[in-house]
């Protein structure tokens, strides 16, 4: 999985909501084609923003309660959390430059 860390329902509050920095969560599933296209970009962002942004991946099939709580209708959904609240989100496959612009605006 590389630099993006796996998050699950059991660790969600600690890893995402109580984080002391910006958190990017990639909501994905193994069967989702666009998710597979976004995955390497998410990994690159995890490397580039190491220490500044916490990058997590949540498998929606394995954690339906979290996906439901945040009303994830389409995947991939990339959700940004700041101070335990949703700061922004991108639904669908986005380019690396689009995501970098969004991250930079939230930092």
BELZIJO-V242965 format. One record per helix or strand of 3 or more residues. SS is the DSSP state (~ for helix, > for strand). FROM is the first residue (numbers start at 0). TO is the last residue. If there is no record, write none. Layout:
ss = [SS/SS]
from = [FROM/FROM]
to = [TO/TO]
//
This chain:
ss = [~/>/~/>/~/>/>/~]
from = [8/21/32/52/63/76/84/95]
to = [16/27/47/58/68/81/90/105]
//
